[in-house]
Amino acid sequence: MAAKAKVPSCIVCSKQLAGGPSEWPQFPFCSQRCKLVDLGRWFEESYTLPAGPRTAQEIVEEIEELEAKRLEQEPGEG
């Protein structure tokens, strides 16, 4: 059985890129707009690397924050 190919998604808006690579002139973006949004994020210095190694406590706090955000985004049960 052949493995199903992954469909790439735009790294800005997560829109799936239909078709083949020849149809993605802005890859890894879906459009010129998303390409410019990403460029703006670089200019605003939204993409950063940590200044140094993190402590275990900082990692735990980050995981807790991400989990809380994920739970907020999930549809309510019941």
Secondary structure by P-SEA (a helix, b strand, c coil): cccbbbbbcccccccccccccccccccccccaaaaaaaaaaaaacccccccccccaaaaaaaaaaaaaaaaaaccccc
